[in-house]
Amino acid sequence: MGLRQTFQFAAQSETLVEEFLRELGAVADLDEERESFLFRNKDGEPPFEFHCIIVRGGIDAHRSGEYFKFLGMFIEGLTGEFGSVMVEDA
């Protein structure tokens, strides 16, 4: 997969992060496996993959394709839910 980044933020629990990621399933197709969330384009949208793994202090993400629209919703949702987010290339 393409670009890898870590999104660090303060969450009270891993469960809250899981719930946040599941809610993003409303804007992209979601395949979920134990602490691993793979988002893909919905039918008719440009293809992308955005793979998230919950890590201590945030989310580790790998992404490729036309993910920019999804990334905007992801960041907006993170800051709205958890406040300040630090993004670091990994």
MOPAC internal coordinates of N, CA, C and O (Angstrom, degrees):
PM7 1SCF
backbone

  N    0.0000 0     0.00 0     0.00 0    0    0    0
  C    1.4398 1     0.00 0     0.00 0    1    0    0
  C    1.5215 1   107.92 1     0.00 0    2    1    0
  O    1.2310 1   119.90 1   -15.76 1    3    2    1
  N    1.3197 1   117.79 1   164.24 1    3    2    1
  C    1.4610 1   123.80 1  -173.86 1    5    3    2
  C    1.5084 1   115.40 1   -76.60 1    6    5    3
  O    1.2310 1   120.67 1    59.25 1    7    6    5
  N    1.3032 1   116.33 1  -120.75 1    7    6    5
  C    1.4551 1   124.15 1  -172.94 1    9    7    6
  C    1.5245 1   112.20 1   -64.05 1   10    9    7
  O    1.2310 1   121.07 1   -41.33 1   11   10    9
  N    1.3295 1   115.56 1   138.67 1   11   10    9
  C    1.4714 1   120.97 1   177.22 1   13   11   10
  C    1.5171 1   108.34 1  -121.16 1   14   13   11
  O    1.2310 1   120.91 1   -49.07 1   15   14   13
  N    1.3347 1   115.87 1   130.93 1   15   14   13
  C    1.4506 1   121.66 1   177.14 1   17   15   14
  C    1.5188 1   109.76 1  -141.35 1   18   17   15
  O    1.2310 1   121.88 1   -23.43 1   19   18   17
  N    1.3310 1   114.00 1   156.57 1   19   18   17
  C    1.4546 1   121.18 1   174.23 1   21   19   18
  C    1.5199 1   108.17 1  -111.55 1   22   21   19
  O    1.2310 1   121.01 1   -47.65 1   23   22   21
  N    1.3180 1   115.68 1   132.35 1   23   22   21
  C    1.4578 1   122.71 1   176.68 1   25   23   22
  C    1.5236 1   106.71 1  -108.69 1   26   25   23
  O    1.2310 1   120.73 1   -66.97 1   27   26   25
  N    1.3242 1   116.21 1   113.03 1   27   26   25
  C    1.4591 1   120.93 1  -177.40 1   29   27   26
  C    1.5226 1   109.78 1  -106.63 1   30   29   27
  O    1.2310 1   121.22 1   -44.31 1   31   30   29
  N    1.3251 1   115.28 1   135.69 1   31   30   29
  C    1.4599 1   121.27 1  -178.19 1   33   31   30
  C    1.5273 1   108.16 1  -161.83 1   34   33   31
  O    1.2310 1   121.32 1   -12.10 1   35   34   33
  N    1.3200 1   115.08 1   167.90 1   35   34   33
  C    1.4669 1   120.86 1  -179.45 1   37   35   34
  C    1.5188 1   109.51 1   -95.66 1   38   37   35
  O    1.2310 1   120.71 1   -64.85 1   39   38   37
  N    1.3161 1   116.25 1   115.15 1   39   38   37
  C    1.4614 1   122.54 1   175.51 1   41   39   38
  C    1.5192 1   107.98 1  -122.46 1   42   41   39
  O    1.2310 1   120.71 1   -39.43 1   43   42   41
  N    1.3040 1   116.24 1   140.57 1   43   42   41
  C    1.4637 1   119.99 1  -178.94 1   45   43   42
  C    1.5181 1   112.79 1   -69.72 1   46   45   43
  O    1.2310 1   120.52 1   154.74 1   47   46   45
  N    1.3385 1   116.60 1   -25.26 1   47   46   45
  C    1.4589 1   119.12 1   178.98 1   49   47   46
  C    1.5257 1   110.53 1  -159.01 1   50   49   47
  O    1.2310 1   121.34 1   -22.18 1   51   50   49
  N    1.3023 1   115.04 1   157.82 1   51   50   49
  C    1.4600 1   121.18 1   175.82 1   53   51   50
  C    1.5316 1   110.55 1   -64.99 1   54   53   51
  O    1.2310 1   120.54 1   148.17 1   55   54   53
  N    1.2975 1   116.57 1   -31.83 1   55   54   53
  C    1.4605 1   121.55 1   179.17 1   57   55   54
  C    1.5242 1   110.94 1   -60.54 1   58   57   55
  O    1.2310 1   120.08 1   140.09 1   59   58   57
  N    1.3419 1   117.46 1   -39.91 1   59   58   57
  C    1.4609 1   120.74 1   177.55 1   61   59   58
  C    1.5270 1   111.60 1   -64.25 1   62   61   59
  O    1.2310 1   120.43 1   143.91 1   63   62   61
  N    1.3292 1   116.78 1   -36.09 1   63   62   61
  C    1.4644 1   120.88 1   177.55 1   65   63   62
  C    1.5275 1   109.43 1   -68.25 1   66   65   63
  O    1.2310 1   119.86 1   137.31 1   67   66   65
  N    1.3145 1   117.86 1   -42.69 1   67   66   65
  C    1.4645 1   121.38 1   177.13 1   69   67   66
  C    1.5230 1   110.77 1   -59.64 1   70   69   67
  O    1.2310 1   120.19 1   135.76 1   71   70   69
  N    1.3271 1   117.24 1   -44.24 1   71   70   69
  C    1.4577 1   121.19 1   179.81 1   73   71   70
  C    1.5268 1   110.73 1   -63.08 1   74   73   71
  O    1.2310 1   120.27 1   138.83 1   75   74   73
  N    1.3268 1   117.10 1   -41.17 1   75   74   73
  C    1.4542 1   121.38 1   177.32 1   77   75   74
  C    1.5301 1   110.37 1   -58.92 1   78   77   75
  O    1.2310 1   120.44 1   132.28 1   79   78   77
  N    1.3279 1   116.76 1   -47.72 1   79   78   77
  C    1.4652 1   120.42 1  -179.14 1   81   79   78
  C    1.5234 1   111.41 1   -64.33 1   82   81   79
  O    1.2310 1   119.90 1   139.65 1   83   82   81
  N    1.3142 1   117.80 1   -40.35 1   83   82   81
  C    1.4674 1   120.43 1   178.32 1   85   83   82
  C    1.5297 1   111.21 1   -61.73 1   86   85   83
  O    1.2310 1   120.20 1   143.07 1   87   86   85
  N    1.3285 1   117.23 1   -36.93 1   87   86   85
  C    1.4638 1   120.64 1   179.02 1   89   87   86
  C    1.5239 1   111.38 1   -63.96 1   90   89   87
  O    1.2310 1   119.79 1   150.24 1   91   90   89
  N    1.3361 1   118.00 1   -29.76 1   91   90   89
  C    1.4616 1   120.90 1   177.53 1   93   91   90
  C    1.5268 1   111.71 1   -67.83 1   94   93   91
  O    1.2310 1   120.27 1   166.61 1   95   94   93
  N    1.3177 1   117.10 1   -13.39 1   95   94   93
  C    1.4555 1   121.17 1   174.79 1   97   95   94
  C    1.5218 1   112.26 1   -61.88 1   98   97   95
  O    1.2310 1   120.14 1   167.42 1   99   98   97
  N    1.3273 1   117.33 1   -12.58 1   99   98   97
  C    1.4599 1   120.96 1   176.76 1  101   99   98
  C    1.5294 1   111.61 1   -75.81 1  102  101   99
  O    1.2310 1   120.21 1   158.53 1  103  102  101
  N    1.3376 1   117.20 1   -21.47 1  103  102  101
  C    1.4623 1   120.27 1  -177.04 1  105  103  102
  C    1.5261 1   113.51 1  -109.75 1  106  105  103
  O    1.2310 1   120.05 1   168.98 1  107  106  105
  N    1.3302 1   117.51 1   -11.02 1  107  106  105
  C    1.4691 1   122.53 1   178.72 1  109  107  106
  C    1.5170 1   108.51 1  -150.43 1  110  109  107
  O    1.2310 1   120.81 1   -25.97 1  111  110  109
  N    1.3305 1   116.05 1   154.03 1  111  110  109
  C    1.4621 1   119.28 1   175.22 1  113  111  110
  C    1.5177 1   109.08 1   -65.83 1  114  113  111
  O    1.2310 1   120.26 1   -43.15 1  115  114  113
  N    1.3246 1   117.11 1   136.85 1  115  114  113
  C    1.4576 1   122.51 1  -175.33 1  117  115  114
  C    1.5135 1   110.88 1  -123.83 1  118  117  115
  O    1.2310 1   120.95 1   -53.18 1  119  118  117
  N    1.3349 1   115.79 1   126.82 1  119  118  117
  C    1.4615 1   122.88 1   168.02 1  121  119  118
  C    1.5111 1   105.88 1  -111.07 1  122  121  119
  O    1.2310 1   120.71 1   -59.28 1  123  122  121
  N    1.3175 1   116.25 1   120.72 1  123  122  121
  C    1.4581 1   120.64 1  -176.19 1  125  123  122
  C    1.5181 1   110.48 1  -116.55 1  126  125  123
  O    1.2310 1   121.67 1   -47.03 1  127  126  125
  N    1.3198 1   114.41 1   132.97 1  127  126  125
  C    1.4530 1   122.13 1   171.37 1  129  127  126
  C    1.5186 1   106.73 1  -136.72 1  130  129  127
  O    1.2310 1   119.59 1   -39.89 1  131  130  129
  N    1.2496 1   118.38 1   140.11 1  131  130  129
  C    1.4572 1   126.16 1   175.79 1  133  131  130
  C    1.5299 1   114.87 1    -5.28 1  134  133  131
  O    1.2310 1   120.76 1   -83.26 1  135  134  133
  N    1.3254 1   116.14 1    96.74 1  135  134  133
  C    1.4647 1   124.26 1   177.69 1  137  135  134
  C    1.5204 1   114.06 1    62.24 1  138  137  135
  O    1.2310 1   119.72 1  -164.81 1  139  138  137
  N    1.3065 1   118.14 1    15.19 1  139  138  137
  C    1.4541 1   122.80 1   178.80 1  141  139  138
  C    1.5313 1   107.83 1  -129.50 1  142  141  139
  O    1.2310 1   120.93 1   -51.98 1  143  142  141
  N    1.3233 1   115.82 1   128.02 1  143  142  141
  C    1.4517 1   121.63 1  -175.31 1  145  143  142
  C    1.5256 1   108.14 1  -127.21 1  146  145  143
  O    1.2310 1   120.24 1   -59.75 1  147  146  145
  N    1.3222 1   117.15 1   120.25 1  147  146  145
  C    1.4608 1   121.91 1   179.60 1  149  147  146
  C    1.5221 1   108.82 1  -114.17 1  150  149  147
  O    1.2310 1   121.39 1   -64.17 1  151  150  149
  N    1.3283 1   114.94 1   115.83 1  151  150  149
  C    1.4563 1   121.47 1   178.50 1  153  151  150
  C    1.5221 1   108.68 1  -100.96 1  154  153  151
  O    1.2310 1   121.25 1   -40.16 1  155  154  153
  N    1.3226 1   115.21 1   139.84 1  155  154  153
  C    1.4641 1   122.16 1   176.99 1  157  155  154
  C    1.5170 1   108.25 1  -134.99 1  158  157  155
  O    1.2310 1   121.36 1   -16.27 1  159  158  157
  N    1.3240 1   115.00 1   163.73 1  159  158  157
  C    1.4575 1   120.61 1   178.68 1  161  159  158
  C    1.5189 1   111.38 1   -61.84 1  162  161  159
  O    1.2310 1   121.41 1   -33.02 1  163  162  161
  N    1.3135 1   114.90 1   146.98 1  163  162  161
  C    1.4557 1   120.24 1   170.38 1  165  163  162
  C    1.5274 1   107.49 1   -77.86 1  166  165  163
  O    1.2310 1   120.28 1   -19.38 1  167  166  165
  N    1.3132 1   117.08 1   160.62 1  167  166  165
  C    1.4708 1   121.63 1   179.82 1  169  167  166
  C    1.5210 1   110.94 1   -51.17 1  170  169  167
  O    1.2310 1   120.99 1   -43.70 1  171  170  169
  N    1.3162 1   115.71 1   136.30 1  171  170  169
  C    1.4444 1   121.09 1   176.78 1  173  171  170
  C    1.5186 1   114.97 1    87.15 1  174  173  171
  O    1.2310 1   119.75 1   171.12 1  175  174  173
  N    1.3216 1   118.07 1    -8.88 1  175  174  173
  C    1.4588 1   121.39 1   179.24 1  177  175  174
  C    1.5263 1   109.18 1   -99.49 1  178  177  175
  O    1.2310 1   120.25 1   -22.76 1  179  178  177
  N    1.3392 1   117.13 1   157.24 1  179  178  177
  C    1.4709 1   119.70 1   177.97 1  181  179  178
  C    1.5399 1   110.44 1   -58.01 1  182  181  179
  O    1.2310 1   120.11 1   -38.87 1  183  182  181
  N    1.3269 1   117.40 1   141.13 1  183  182  181
  C    1.4651 1   120.80 1  -175.48 1  185  183  182
  C    1.5314 1   113.63 1   -69.59 1  186  185  183
  O    1.2310 1   121.16 1   -42.10 1  187  186  185
  N    1.3284 1   115.39 1   137.90 1  187  186  185
  C    1.4601 1   122.10 1   173.15 1  189  187  186
  C    1.5210 1   108.93 1  -155.17 1  190  189  187
  O    1.2310 1   121.33 1   -17.47 1  191  190  189
  N    1.3176 1   115.07 1   162.53 1  191  190  189
  C    1.4660 1   123.17 1   169.85 1  193  191  190
  C    1.5099 1   107.83 1  -133.34 1  194  193  191
  O    1.2310 1   120.85 1   -43.04 1  195  194  193
  N    1.3102 1   115.99 1   136.96 1  195  194  193
  C    1.4554 1   123.17 1   179.87 1  197  195  194
  C    1.5214 1   106.03 1  -136.62 1  198  197  195
  O    1.2310 1   120.32 1   -77.50 1  199  198  197
  N    1.3134 1   116.98 1   102.50 1  199  198  197
  C    1.4595 1   122.75 1  -174.06 1  201  199  198
  C    1.5251 1   109.44 1  -102.73 1  202  201  199
  O    1.2310 1   120.37 1   -56.93 1  203  202  201
  N    1.3272 1   116.89 1   123.07 1  203  202  201
  C    1.4654 1   122.75 1  -177.52 1  205  203  202
  C    1.5258 1   110.95 1  -116.65 1  206  205  203
  O    1.2310 1   121.43 1   -41.39 1  207  206  205
  N    1.3121 1   114.86 1   138.61 1  207  206  205
  C    1.4600 1   121.94 1   171.80 1  209  207  206
  C    1.5243 1   106.94 1  -127.38 1  210  209  207
  O    1.2310 1   120.71 1   -49.20 1  211  210  209
  N    1.3057 1   116.25 1   130.80 1  211  210  209
  C    1.4606 1   120.68 1   178.09 1  213  211  210
  C    1.5186 1   108.43 1   -75.42 1  214  213  211
  O    1.2310 1   120.88 1   -53.02 1  215  214  213
  N    1.3278 1   115.91 1   126.98 1  215  214  213
  C    1.4602 1   122.35 1   178.52 1  217  215  214
  C    1.5251 1   108.05 1  -125.42 1  218  217  215
  O    1.2310 1   121.09 1   -11.19 1  219  218  217
  N    1.2921 1   115.52 1   168.81 1  219  218  217
  C    1.4649 1   119.69 1   178.90 1  221  219  218
  C    1.5333 1   109.34 1   -59.79 1  222  221  219
  O    1.2310 1   120.53 1   -59.13 1  223  222  221
  N    1.2997 1   116.60 1   120.87 1  223  222  221
  C    1.4507 1   121.77 1   177.92 1  225  223  222
  C    1.5066 1   115.24 1    85.15 1  226  225  223
  O    1.2310 1   119.54 1  -172.17 1  227  226  225
  N    1.3510 1   118.49 1     7.83 1  227  226  225
  C    1.4526 1   117.87 1   178.40 1  229  227  226
  C    1.5080 1   115.08 1   162.54 1  230  229  227
  O    1.2310 1   121.75 1    36.36 1  231  230  229
  N    1.3376 1   114.26 1  -143.64 1  231  230  229
  C    1.4577 1   122.54 1  -175.33 1  233  231  230
  C    1.5225 1   108.68 1  -134.95 1  234  233  231
  O    1.2310 1   120.85 1   -45.43 1  235  234  233
  N    1.3104 1   115.98 1   134.57 1  235  234  233
  C    1.4620 1   122.94 1   173.02 1  237  235  234
  C    1.5199 1   105.78 1  -100.59 1  238  237  235
  O    1.2310 1   120.16 1   -53.00 1  239  238  237
  N    1.3411 1   117.29 1   127.00 1  239  238  237
  C    1.4608 1   120.21 1  -175.72 1  241  239  238
  C    1.5233 1   111.53 1  -128.46 1  242  241  239
  O    1.2310 1   121.34 1   -39.92 1  243  242  241
  N    1.3188 1   115.04 1   140.08 1  243  242  241
  C    1.4683 1   123.82 1   171.82 1  245  243  242
  C    1.5178 1   105.21 1  -119.38 1  246  245  243
  O    1.2310 1   120.67 1   -42.84 1  247  246  245
  N    1.3232 1   116.33 1   137.16 1  247  246  245
  C    1.4519 1   117.02 1  -178.75 1  249  247  246
  C    1.5167 1   111.68 1  -147.20 1  250  249  247
  O    1.2310 1   121.58 1   -23.41 1  251  250  249
  N    1.3284 1   114.58 1   156.59 1  251  250  249
  C    1.4574 1   121.01 1   178.96 1  253  251  250
  C    1.5225 1   109.00 1  -155.35 1  254  253  251
  O    1.2310 1   121.12 1   -17.50 1  255  254  253
  N    1.3154 1   115.47 1   162.50 1  255  254  253
  C    1.4525 1   120.89 1   178.15 1  257  255  254
  C    1.5160 1   111.90 1    84.49 1  258  257  255
  O    1.2310 1   121.02 1    26.84 1  259  258  257
  N    1.3222 1   115.66 1  -153.16 1  259  258  257
  C    1.4664 1   123.17 1  -176.31 1  261  259  258
  C    1.5351 1   110.13 1   -91.47 1  262  261  259
  O    1.2310 1   120.72 1  -113.40 1  263  262  261
  N    1.3106 1   116.23 1    66.60 1  263  262  261
  C    1.4635 1   122.59 1  -173.66 1  265  263  262
  C    1.5278 1   114.16 1   -90.58 1  266  265  263
  O    1.2310 1   118.70 1   179.60 1  267  266  265
  N    1.3089 1   120.08 1    -0.40 1  267  266  265
  C    1.4595 1   122.59 1  -168.89 1  269  267  266
  C    1.5268 1   113.79 1   -60.26 1  270  269  267
  O    1.2310 1   119.98 1   136.59 1  271  270  269
  N    1.3261 1   117.65 1   -43.41 1  271  270  269
  C    1.4691 1   120.26 1   178.11 1  273  271  270
  C    1.5292 1   110.24 1   -61.78 1  274  273  271
  O    1.2310 1   120.75 1   134.52 1  275  274  273
  N    1.3297 1   116.17 1   -45.48 1  275  274  273
  C    1.4585 1   120.00 1   179.89 1  277  275  274
  C    1.5300 1   110.46 1   -64.31 1  278  277  275
  O    1.2310 1   120.15 1   138.57 1  279  278  277
  N    1.3244 1   117.32 1   -41.43 1  279  278  277
  C    1.4703 1   121.03 1  -179.94 1  281  279  278
  C    1.5267 1   110.62 1   -59.52 1  282  281  279
  O    1.2310 1   120.12 1   139.30 1  283  282  281
  N    1.3077 1   117.38 1   -40.70 1  283  282  281
  C    1.4625 1   120.26 1   177.43 1  285  283  282
  C    1.5191 1   111.92 1   -60.03 1  286  285  283
  O    1.2310 1   120.27 1   134.91 1  287  286  285
  N    1.3285 1   117.09 1   -45.09 1  287  286  285
  C    1.4654 1   120.78 1   178.42 1  289  287  286
  C    1.5235 1   111.21 1   -67.05 1  290  289  287
  O    1.2310 1   120.67 1   143.68 1  291  290  289
  N    1.3330 1   116.33 1   -36.32 1  291  290  289
  C    1.4649 1   122.22 1   178.75 1  293  291  290
  C    1.5261 1   110.05 1   -61.98 1  294  293  291
  O    1.2310 1   120.29 1   128.57 1  295  294  293
  N    1.3385 1   117.05 1   -51.43 1  295  294  293
  C    1.4652 1   121.31 1  -178.48 1  297  295  294
  C    1.5295 1   110.74 1   -65.10 1  298  297  295
  O    1.2310 1   120.38 1   135.53 1  299  298  297
  N    1.3247 1   116.87 1   -44.47 1  299  298  297
  C    1.4559 1   120.41 1   179.36 1  301  299  298
  C    1.5309 1   110.52 1   -60.38 1  302  301  299
  O    1.2310 1   120.79 1   137.92 1  303  302  301
  N    1.3241 1   116.10 1   -42.08 1  303  302  301
  C    1.4592 1   120.20 1   178.15 1  305  303  302
  C    1.5188 1   112.54 1   -65.81 1  306  305  303
  O    1.2310 1   120.41 1   137.09 1  307  306  305
  N    1.3451 1   116.82 1   -42.91 1  307  306  305
  C    1.4702 1   120.58 1   178.90 1  309  307  306
  C    1.5223 1   111.46 1   -59.25 1  310  309  307
  O    1.2310 1   120.72 1   129.80 1  311  310  309
  N    1.3357 1   116.22 1   -50.20 1  311  310  309
  C    1.4628 1   119.04 1  -177.57 1  313  311  310
  C    1.5289 1   111.18 1   -66.67 1  314  313  311
  O    1.2310 1   120.37 1   144.00 1  315  314  313
  N    1.3156 1   116.90 1   -36.00 1  315  314  313
  C    1.4544 1   120.17 1   177.83 1  317  315  314
  C    1.5261 1   112.90 1   -66.23 1  318  317  315
  O    1.2310 1   121.01 1   144.89 1  319  318  317
  N    1.3264 1   115.68 1   -35.11 1  319  318  317
  C    1.4675 1   120.92 1  -177.27 1  321  319  318
  C    1.5234 1   112.90 1   -88.01 1  322  321  319
  O    1.2310 1   120.40 1   139.87 1  323  322  321
  N    1.3377 1   116.84 1   -40.13 1  323  322  321
  C    1.4613 1   120.13 1  -170.38 1  325  323  322
  C    1.5337 1   114.82 1  -119.13 1  326  325  323
  O    1.2310 1   119.72 1   176.53 1  327  326  325
  N    1.3143 1   118.15 1    -3.47 1  327  326  325
  C    1.4650 1   120.32 1   180.00 1  329  327  326
  C    1.5154 1   111.65 1    87.55 1  330  329  327
  O    1.2310 1   120.81 1    37.26 1  331  330  329
  N    1.2977 1   116.07 1  -142.74 1  331  330  329
  C    1.4554 1   122.63 1  -175.82 1  333  331  330
  C    1.5284 1   111.99 1   -58.70 1  334  333  331
  O    1.2310 1   121.41 1   -43.14 1  335  334  333
  N    1.3477 1   114.91 1   136.86 1  335  334  333
  C    1.4629 1   121.84 1   178.97 1  337  335  334
  C    1.5120 1   109.17 1  -126.62 1  338  337  335
  O    1.2310 1   120.20 1   -47.97 1  339  338  337
  N    1.3266 1   117.23 1   132.03 1  339  338  337
  C    1.4514 1   122.22 1   175.19 1  341  339  338
  C    1.5264 1   107.03 1  -105.67 1  342  341  339
  O    1.2310 1   120.77 1   -50.58 1  343  342  341
  N    1.3321 1   116.13 1   129.42 1  343  342  341
  C    1.4555 1   122.10 1  -179.09 1  345  343  342
  C    1.5260 1   108.09 1  -111.63 1  346  345  343
  O    1.2310 1   121.41 1   -50.21 1  347  346  345
  N    1.3237 1   114.91 1   129.79 1  347  346  345
  C    1.4675 1   120.32 1  -177.65 1  349  347  346
  C    1.5225 1   109.85 1  -135.55 1  350  349  347
  O    1.2310 1   120.92 1   -48.08 1  351  350  349
  N    1.3326 1   115.84 1   131.92 1  351  350  349
  C    1.4651 1   119.71 1   173.34 1  353  351  350
  C    1.5190 1   109.14 1   -66.69 1  354  353  351
  O    1.2310 1   121.68 1   -42.40 1  355  354  353
  N    1.3130 1   114.38 1   137.60 1  355  354  353
  C    1.4642 1   118.51 1  -178.46 1  357  355  354
  C    1.5134 1   110.47 1  -115.08 1  358  357  355
  O    1.2310 1   120.10 1   180.00 1  359  358  357

